[in-house]
Amino acid sequence: MNHFPQAWGRPRNAIHGAYNPSVLHSSDPKAHTTSPIVTGTSVLAVKFKDGVVIAADNLASYGSLARFTDVKRLRTFNRRTVVGFGGDVSDMQYLDRLLLSLDIEENYGSSGHDLNALNLHTYLAKVMYKRRSDINPLWNQLLVAGLDGLDQPFLSSVDLLGTTFSSPTLATGFGAHLAQPLLRKVVDDGAKVGSVTREQATNAVRECMKVLFYRDARSLDKYSIAVITKDGVELKEDEELENQSWGFAEMIKGYGTQTV
């Protein structure tokens, strides 16, 4: 009997001949992931006069299955920046390790300067563009929220192509279609950010998370929300939607026993 594990389960050579390992080698070109399996959905963020509010639910879907219900997709970086991750969870974990090593390097460096939200966004944009140029993209869309070098509210996004975009309100995934119109009712251009209070911004984001739970099949009623101001980051990771009401469903044709 062959006691080596690599031989377990193989037919004996005396009967079927020696195993041909060449079948494991392919002449096809090297390929990378083009269809993420475990993914997170929307990330929402809005500026207000003293900072930024950002939120994301805690669900990671395995295809269409709501498989992992405790995946935190908001990451703090130093005391005035939060990164929200949408898209592939394994690539999110890779970027999280990358940010952790960068944070350690900054903390133990001798420059005496901290990376602000603008610096971090520039860094992540370069990382995403480099991976895209290697034809091996990280399948994520990121929102970077925090304060810039002048302690002004900063909010910008970067996607898997390295494309960047800034706005007073941003959302990824289905949130770009369902939540953005609601957020723009609160602040529709940069000139109005100074008149928006923390309470208004937080309430708008919470209401959008409720709408996404109603309408997005890949969302969850548990979410994380962070508020970034000059005083630091206030992160809550186990919030639940309140005052849910499915009464609107009665007006939808095809719901329940309706036939017209």
Disulfide bonds with the S-S distance in Angstrom:
none
